[in-house]
Amino acid sequence: TTDYADDDFIVAPAKDVVTVMTTLMKHGPKRGYFPEPSKSVCICRTKSSLPAIQNILAAYNFVYVDGHRLLGGFIGDPASREAWLKPKVAAWVTGIERLAKVAHRYPQTAYSALTKSYQHEWQYLLRVLPDCKEYFAPIEMALNNSFIPAVLDEHVPLSADLMDQAALPVKMSGLGIPNPVASADDWYAT
């Protein structure tokens, strides 16, 4: 059988990237790995070093960017991270609001969807992205203003005390829906 490799990455000085790419281009096809440098992304640590790095790596026709998704997280400059993260948060907020509409009639189903899917997605990002809690404020608002009141059949946003209670684990009489902003630093530290 032939094994195929995909989605590899290297963190190294440009001269070492040349060594790796030369080796991959030479020996990879014999092993079923066919590098496509034009589909590869290169992220430079500083913009000032970009021309020199492009010169060293000119033979490979890499795509040069300021930041890119990596292993479900993101590496690169803060502006690129923000541009990548904001649409994800907006999609989660939309999903939470849709679940809130469902929760009026099917609270357990909506609760299960939130805690078994959406919540794990954003908690993963909180574990791998430092200093990003401010981007998760819309999620906190959607939970407080829409979702949790709908699950509890309330018609007003929850008080801070009730939100703190909802954040507790189920075994402590909570809902197990932690506030993503308040828990962001703990998730990343963990």
Secondary structure, DSSP 8 states (H G I E B T S, - for coil): ------S----S-HHHHHHHHHHHHHHTGGGT----GGG-EEE-S-GGGHHHHHHHTGGG--EEESEEEETTEEEE-HHHHHHHHHHHHHHHHHHHHHHHHHHTT-HHHHHHHIIIIIHHHHHHHHHH-SS-GGGGHHHHHHIIIIIHHHHTT-SS---HHHHHHHHS-GGGTS-S---HHHHHHHHHH-
